[in-house]
Amino acid sequence: MAKVWVLDTETTGFDSKTCGVVEVGGVLLDTETLDVVKTYESLVFPDMPIPPQASAVHHLRDSHVEDAPMLELAIEPILTEPHDYIVAHNAKFDKPFLPMLEVPWICTLKLAKLTWAEAPAYSNQVLRYWLNVPDPVAATYPHRALYDAEVTAHIFLKLLATSRSDNPLERMAEVCNAPILLKKVDFGAHKGKAWSELPPKYLRWVVDNGTFDEDRMFTARYWLERK
Amino acid sequence: MAKVWVLDTETTGFDSKTCGVVEVGGVLLDTETLDVVKTYESLVFPDMPIPPQASAVHHLRDSHVEDAPMLELAIEPILTEPHDYIVAHNAKFDKPFLPMLEVPWICTLKLAKLTWAEAPAYSNQVLRYWLNVPDPVAATYPHRALYDAEVTAHIFLKLLATSRSDNPLERMAEVCNAPILLKKVDFGAHKGKAWSELPPKYLRWVVDNGTFDEDRMFTARYWLERK
């Protein structure tokens, strides 16, 4: 039996080196019974002002977090609850903000891209409506930590149900730990096309550009080598 | 004395030719007293399914709008209330969805770009926190029509307060009816730079690209002619 914390983090910005956490939320799942064991949410004092661009996403302002605990304290109830994996939607965003979590991470964004090539998009909220998962119980709204973690938990359970592995969690973590071969281009002039159809010149431009994430780089290299 | 309807529209997608309205909301302002005369909000039956990408924004689903009035009926209370101008944040999005509104439109997005060069970004919600306007009264959440219209109304009042024209509304509508000279680049490799500093080759690329909006095209042409 394994327990996974499905987590979501709200922050003051994108870069964990210069930004802080303003909220963590999580759903502890028992992956054998598929039950929610518990949920947890805490505001976090980020020790820096929340810029308007971040408030515009989660609608948390300085006044909301001025009396909240620091991250080290706020994360305690997550850390001390025995768990085998962390699950997050776009784990490469959350993981650097939560370096104290030392178990393997599973990324529902990566797995969704691999599993559902026909999805119209892969954000937490688009997958929520596309998969028609149950509404969150949290009495907040999207882009708050527990609300989003609940959506991710439902997406994770759908992904788990599609796995044919004997050790699905181990396999998921393994897949998420390496770049994946993307199917459809999700940016720029070729948006919506299959990566396999892109002209070598464009694939070369992606490889040389230096600003694309590891999955796009890996996919561009993969097809470039086969042209 | 002038009355303006500050409106917001939620839809099934971006293109008014192929998409429908799912909600309209508005705040009727008296621009002399600066009072809210009334507010209005109605769900709208779009006569087509709401795709997951649209639900992911406003969180309205088919079941929410199945019994709602058609747009022609839902818009009646707005149409029949005497008004001199329509105000919207990014009016070029809302206007084609509401062709029955025949008074001049004022776009708070265009005016914000002209007025506040130092703003970190220009979305309705970023300006809300950056300008520190009062919270909406509507008991919903961002990206619902009345909630967003309330934010836009506050942004509009801030813009109105900065006007030095004798006929500020007429002047605002006039400015919004033409392309504007943008200050900072808000996309791509040169994001954040002044348009005036861009190399001619890049300005030429913007002009020839064909996918940029009229303000970016106008600004690129303007600086290209001066290089």
Interface residues (C-beta under 8 A of the other chain):
Chain A: P51 P52 Q53 S55 A56 V57 H59 R61 P120 A121 S123 Q125 V126 L127 R128 Y129 W130 Y141 P142
Chain B: P51 P52 Q53 S55 A56 V57 H59 R61 P120 A121 S123 Q125 V126 L127 R128 Y129 W130 Y141 P142
